[in-house]
Amino acid sequence: MRFLVDGKRLARVGGKWVVHREVLDEIVASLRGWGVESFDVAAFKERFGLTRKLAIPILEWLDSERVTRREGERRRLVRPRPAPTPDA
Protein backbone atom coordinates (compact mmCIF):
# COMPACT_ATOMS: atom_id res chain seq x y z
CA MET A 1 0.00 0.00 0.00
CA ARG A 2 2.89 2.36 0.69
CA PHE A 3 3.93 1.99 -2.95
CA LEU A 4 0.48 3.21 -4.03
CA VAL A 5 0.53 6.14 -1.58
CA ASP A 6 4.07 7.10 -2.65
CA GLY A 7 3.02 6.81 -6.28
CA LYS A 8 0.06 9.12 -5.59
CA ARG A 9 -2.54 6.52 -6.60
CA LEU A 10 -3.83 6.52 -3.04
CA ALA A 11 -3.91 9.38 -0.56
CA ARG A 12 -3.77 9.09 3.20
CA VAL A 13 -6.46 11.24 4.82
CA GLY A 14 -6.83 11.79 8.53
CA GLY A 15 -3.84 9.61 9.35
CA LYS A 16 -5.71 6.30 9.19
CA TRP A 17 -7.89 6.43 6.07
CA VAL A 18 -6.59 5.68 2.59
CA VAL A 19 -8.63 6.93 -0.37
CA HIS A 20 -8.04 6.36 -4.08
CA ARG A 21 -6.88 9.57 -5.78
CA GLU A 22 -9.51 9.19 -8.50
CA VAL A 23 -12.23 9.41 -5.83
CA LEU A 24 -10.64 12.55 -4.38
CA ASP A 25 -10.30 14.04 -7.87
CA GLU A 26 -14.02 13.37 -8.46
CA ILE A 27 -14.86 15.08 -5.15
CA VAL A 28 -12.77 18.11 -6.15
CA ALA A 29 -14.45 18.30 -9.58
CA SER A 30 -17.88 17.97 -8.00
CA LEU A 31 -17.10 20.70 -5.46
CA ARG A 32 -15.93 23.05 -8.22
CA GLY A 33 -19.14 22.40 -10.18
CA TRP A 34 -21.44 22.65 -7.15
CA GLY A 35 -22.20 26.33 -7.60
CA VAL A 36 -21.87 27.35 -3.96
CA GLU A 37 -19.30 29.73 -2.50
CA SER A 38 -19.09 27.99 0.86
CA PHE A 39 -20.56 24.98 2.64
CA ASP A 40 -20.63 23.32 6.04
CA VAL A 41 -19.85 19.76 7.08
CA ALA A 42 -23.51 18.73 6.98
CA ALA A 43 -23.92 19.88 3.36
CA PHE A 44 -20.68 18.12 2.36
CA LYS A 45 -21.80 14.89 4.05
CA GLU A 46 -25.16 15.02 2.33
CA ARG A 47 -23.72 15.82 -1.10
CA PHE A 48 -21.26 12.91 -1.03
CA GLY A 49 -23.15 10.43 1.15
CA LEU A 50 -20.41 10.29 3.79
CA THR A 51 -20.42 9.83 7.53
CA ARG A 52 -18.91 12.59 9.64
CA LYS A 53 -16.14 10.14 10.60
CA LEU A 54 -14.88 10.14 7.00
CA ALA A 55 -16.08 13.59 5.89
CA ILE A 56 -13.90 15.48 8.40
CA PRO A 57 -10.60 13.83 7.32
CA ILE A 58 -11.46 14.40 3.65
CA LEU A 59 -12.29 18.06 4.36
CA GLU A 60 -8.99 18.44 6.22
CA TRP A 61 -7.19 16.88 3.26
CA LEU A 62 -8.96 19.31 0.90
CA ASP A 63 -7.77 22.17 3.14
CA SER A 64 -4.19 20.87 3.12
CA GLU A 65 -4.27 20.59 -0.68
CA ARG A 66 -5.60 24.18 -0.87
CA VAL A 67 -8.80 23.09 -2.60
CA THR A 68 -10.80 24.53 0.29
CA ARG A 69 -10.08 26.91 3.13
CA ARG A 70 -11.73 26.58 6.52
CA GLU A 71 -13.47 29.73 7.73
CA GLY A 72 -14.99 29.01 11.13
CA GLU A 73 -17.50 26.21 10.69
CA ARG A 74 -17.63 26.56 6.90
CA ARG A 75 -15.35 25.74 4.00
CA ARG A 76 -14.76 28.05 1.04
CA LEU A 77 -13.44 26.87 -2.31
CA VAL A 78 -10.04 28.24 -3.21
CA ARG A 79 -9.76 29.31 -6.81
CA PRO A 80 -7.30 27.10 -8.70
CA ARG A 81 -4.14 28.78 -9.86
CA PRO A 82 -3.93 29.28 -13.61
CA ALA A 83 -1.53 26.94 -15.36
CA PRO A 84 1.79 28.56 -16.21
CA THR A 85 2.13 29.58 -19.83
CA PRO A 86 5.29 28.66 -21.69
CA ASP A 87 7.52 31.56 -22.64
CA ALA A 88 7.44 32.25 -26.36
Sequence and secondary structure as in RCSB ss.txt:
>XXXX:A:sequence
MRFLVDGKRLARVGGKWVVHREVLDEIVASLRGWGVESFDVAAFKERFGLTRKLAIPILEWLDSERVTRREGERR
RLVRPRPAPTPDA
>XXXX:A:secstr
 HHHHHTTSEEEETTTEEEEHHHHHHHHHHHHTS  SEEEHHHHHHHHT  HHHHHHHHHHHHHTTSEEEETTEE
EE           
